[in-house]
Amino acid sequence: MSLREVTIPGDDARGEPVSPAVAAIAPGAQRGMVVIHEMFGRQPEIDRVVLRFAAAGYAAVAPDLFYQGIAPCIRGLMHSAKRGEDSAPLRQARRARSWLCEEAKLPPERVGLIGFCFGGFFVLTAGRGWAAVSANYAELPEAEAMRGIGPVIACYGLRDRTSAGKREKLTRRLAQVGVTPEVLEYAEAGHSFLTDGDHPIARTLTWPLFKLGYHPASAEDAWPKIFEFFERHL
């Protein structure tokens, strides 16, 4: 399976241009996945997540949400997270889904959404109308922003101090919109434990708080559970 660079259509009526993405599509794929990157943007470890899904028989695409810079994306996302309203980054993710559905001949209800770090927060905010969502080490939007979200699985590494209380807080907020999440917690893992990226400067600067880094044992336990979740819901 190989990656290919693709272009996601824009929205001329809104003045939203075409955007870049990377995709890998398994022959005869019956399920699809839109992969949302971390705050580092598109990185090799996110490409490897796309390939992981393709190797499991999925059609997968990872849009570059920072293609116009980080600031416009963050502004739009924070607007949606506070008010539960639509914004350009959310529409970009939906256009990536539409592209994937057309490319792989899949209905939208067979396409899930997965994100990591920034992307975890993103998918909780963007999840309205998606068939299933996997949010990993995610900060949490307001409950109203998650209204209409599909089934949710979330992963947290408890060595990441920002993960304290997230299971309970996420469960309470999603209860307000009628969703009971599946939450996986790993005592030996920190932030970004599911992906095998190498970011030594970020790791050093954030170490006391995030304990950032890949944790193979926890990842090897979590990934099959994430795939099983999507197999049930897509």
Order of alpha helices (4+ residues) and beta strands (2+ residues): beta-beta-beta-alpha-beta-alpha-alpha-beta-alpha-beta-beta-alpha-beta-alpha-alpha
